[in-house]
């Protein structure tokens, strides 16, 4: 019974961290995409300032979103482990 | 107190625990429209955009109209919920979740319209590989991605305590709820973390939401097309978006109030407040519309005037005057006096605004393209059955997603209602006292003879 419970907990915990991981990948992917667009604009000499300007707003927004999500996941899950 | 809590949980969990025949009938009804949309899309995918009414010079029609309309509706949720949460409006408690769900669902449907409009969805990959930030279309893609991400997070975080209730009380989908509950037990530490995160998100989503519709307007206003090249398009679009968002929220509230027996939670007072908000937005919308058209008319630039008269007295007059009727005259007449039959009047106004705002989006997109500035021949746009099918399918898909959500999660926040009863009442009293002058100050004033 005890073992079943710990197996269940492990599966749940793994899936929870997997969700956090997917979110990190998602935001990371978006940031890489934005950087790719800056690089393309730079390479083509195609108004790179526009790309840089927009990414200066967009990248921090995505990073803040990532920070909030990780803060909640870490705060709730790590604290649960401590308990 | 515990009994009280259980009764509330039972009522709010009932739609998830039991499913009546009404649900299956609703799903079947929506499935018919979704099937029509699916067939229409299959035909378009197979034969190309030639099966639609889109042609030169009118290359944007129903799909772009729907895109702007759905993105506008998305302001229902996150923005209204965040503003009410930050301003500590206590009446928000049964409303916020419904509003936030609308945002997430319509953003998916809205973004999907662009994929449909592309004709070949694989061309989306070109945007990813060769996109250029010179183009406002890409600004749109970026801001909508940010808004969608923020809205999903903002929907999910306040749901965590309720998901924990589902995990503990329901016997089905145990793994699903356990994973999403993130081990929530309601400790002080957990509450502190969650409240902090929700507060950050509430502040963050407001500028993101405003920026999204501003950027949607840039797609039009950054061109030199007649009646698109306008500096007030940004705020005009944002006002329209909040206007249509409130209307959509009211319709959703009334439907689920009736369907799930939520009368004790969604009271006439909620509809009165939202009705007043809708009235203010109707006036604001009229002001922006008036300013926009007066500026064009006063300038009397020939190309602008062609589009202007096409809307006022030309081929688009039914849409234009229909928009004025639905967005201003009907809401005004319904909402001016809300003392009796509040819900009926607010519903009538909201349905009218929903139709009116769709017409407004249509009136912005199509007439300008029909009378372009460049020397193209003028064109007439007549949507085909494919576009009608995809439009019906999109609306039905949104309704289906919403319905399915209510079968998985409580559509009214359980913990926020509970918190309102246990903590909110006391908090409001304390807060009210801080707004008023101290008694001691009053006495000093009296003693000084009012000097």
Boltz contact constraints between the chains, C-beta under 6 A:
constraints:
  - contact:
      token1: [A, 12]
      token2: [B, 178]
      max_distance: 6.0
  - contact:
      token1: [A, 12]
      token2: [B, 179]
      max_distance: 6.0
  - contact:
      token1: [A, 15]
      token2: [B, 179]
      max_distance: 6.0
  - contact:
      token1: [A, 16]
      token2: [B, 179]
      max_distance: 6.0
  - contact:
      token1: [A, 37]
      token2: [B, 131]
      max_distance: 6.0
  - contact:
      token1: [A, 37]
      token2: [B, 133]
      max_distance: 6.0
  - contact:
      token1: [A, 46]
      token2: [B, 132]
      max_distance: 6.0
  - contact:
      token1: [A, 47]
      token2: [B, 134]
      max_distance: 6.0
  - contact:
      token1: [A, 50]
      token2: [B, 133]
      max_distance: 6.0
  - contact:
      token1: [A, 50]
      token2: [B, 134]
      max_distance: 6.0
  - contact:
      token1: [A, 51]
      token2: [B, 133]
      max_distance: 6.0
  - contact:
      token1: [A, 54]
      token2: [B, 133]
      max_distance: 6.0
  - contact:
      token1: [A, 58]
      token2: [B, 142]
      max_distance: 6.0
  - contact:
      token1: [A, 61]
      token2: [B, 146]
      max_distance: 6.0
  - contact:
      token1: [A, 65]
      token2: [B, 149]
      max_distance: 6.0
  - contact:
      token1: [A, 65]
      token2: [B, 150]
      max_distance: 6.0
  - contact:
      token1: [A, 68]
      token2: [B, 197]
      max_distance: 6.0
  - contact:
      token1: [A, 68]
      token2: [B, 200]
      max_distance: 6.0
  - contact:
      token1: [A, 69]
      token2: [B, 153]
      max_distance: 6.0
  - contact:
      token1: [A, 72]
      token2: [B, 197]
      max_distance: 6.0
  - contact:
      token1: [A, 75]
      token2: [B, 193]
      max_distance: 6.0
  - contact:
      token1: [A, 76]
      token2: [B, 182]
      max_distance: 6.0
  - contact:
      token1: [A, 76]
      token2: [B, 183]
      max_distance: 6.0
  - contact:
      token1: [A, 76]
      token2: [B, 190]
      max_distance: 6.0
  - contact:
      token1: [A, 79]
      token2: [B, 189]
      max_distance: 6.0
  - contact:
      token1: [A, 80]
      token2: [B, 183]
      max_distance: 6.0
